[in-house]
Amino acid sequence: MKFKVDVYYKGGGTATYPVLAPNVTLAKNFGRSISMRWEPNMLIKKITAKKIASEKATLHSSNPDKPFGDPFDDTEDLASHPMSAWFV
């Protein structure tokens, strides 16, 4: 699952990290370790983690009669040699 981890620092300021983790506690631990690498001198006040909703996958299909999509109908151009278009 994908989480958005917000790390709040004692002196003020926040940092946000996207984290892949199986649960919230591991996401917070990963966020803490990332924060300690990027900001080693900052003291951490609080860490929150929110699950990011995954988007539903969209399916795309292809039409063998029009391999380049609807606005293009270049099936007849595939029969000719590509260099022949340069000498028109």
ZIKABEL-V101827 format. One record per residue. N is the residue number from 0. RES is the residue in one small letter. OMEGA is omega in radians with two decimals (999 if undefined). BURIAL is + if it has 16 or more other ideal C-beta (glycine too) atoms within 10 Angstrom, else -. Layout:
# ZIKABEL-V101827
N&RES&OMEGA&BURIAL, N&RES&OMEGA&BURIAL
This chain:
# ZIKABEL-V101827
0&m&-3.12&-, 1&k&-3.13&-, 2&f&3.00&+, 3&k&-3.08&-, 4&v&3.07&+, 5&d&3.13&-, 6&v&3.13&+, 7&y&-3.09&-, 8&y&-3.10&+, 9&k&-3.12&-, 10&g&-3.08&-, 11&g&3.13&-, 12&g&3.13&-, 13&t&3.03&-, 14&a&-3.13&+, 15&t&-3.13&-, 16&y&2.98&+, 17&p&-3.02&-, 18&v&2.99&+, 19&l&-3.11&-, 20&a&-3.14&+, 21&p&3.12&-, 22&n&-3.02&-, 23&v&-3.08&-, 24&t&3.08&-, 25&l&3.09&-, 26&a&3.10&+, 27&k&3.12&+, 28&n&3.09&-, 29&f&3.10&+, 30&g&3.10&+, 31&r&-3.12&-, 32&s&3.08&-, 33&i&-3.13&+, 34&s&-3.14&+, 35&m&3.06&-, 36&r&-3.06&-, 37&w&-3.13&-, 38&e&-3.03&-, 39&p&-3.07&-, 40&n&-3.10&-, 41&m&3.09&+, 42&l&-3.07&-, 43&i&3.11&-, 44&k&-3.05&-, 45&k&3.09&-, 46&i&3.06&+, 47&t&3.12&+, 48&a&3.09&+, 49&k&3.11&-, 50&k&3.10&-, 51&i&-3.14&-, 52&a&-3.14&-, 53&s&3.14&-, 54&e&3.13&-, 55&k&-3.12&-, 56&a&3.09&-, 57&t&3.14&-, 58&l&3.10&-, 59&h&3.12&-, 60&s&3.14&-, 61&s&3.11&-, 62&n&-3.11&-, 63&p&3.11&-, 64&d&3.11&-, 65&k&-3.04&-, 66&p&-3.11&-, 67&f&3.12&-, 68&g&-3.05&-, 69&d&-3.07&-, 70&p&-3.12&-, 71&f&3.06&-, 72&d&-3.02&-, 73&d&-3.10&-, 74&t&3.11&-, 75&e&3.11&-, 76&d&3.14&-, 77&l&-3.12&-, 78&a&-3.11&-, 79&s&3.13&-, 80&h&-3.10&-, 81&p&-3.13&-, 82&m&-3.09&-, 83&s&3.14&-, 84&a&-3.12&-, 85&w&-3.05&-, 86&f&-3.12&-, 87&v&999&-
